[in-house]
Amino acid sequence: MATDKLLHALAFGGLALLLARAAHWRRPEAILSRKLWFGALGASALGLLLELCQALTEYRSADPWDWIADTVGALLAIGVVSLLFAWVPRRAHG
């Protein structure tokens, strides 16, 4: 059971980072925090949508704890990246 939730957190943490990267390519002028929040909220929304779809599927079962694990993983991933970017000095563009 705990392994299942850890896998959810890892998968949706990775998804949050991929969505944030996609947001960077779409709008490079946007601030980093906005891109990261887009990634986290997008991953969480997709996790919720998947659980709702599973609730409507006969052979699957929805688990709200899966969605919570998805959201926690996404938030942890953007938190780690935020700390990393705050800690690593920026290179001057010149």
Beta strands, then each sheet from edge to edge (+ up, - down):
end
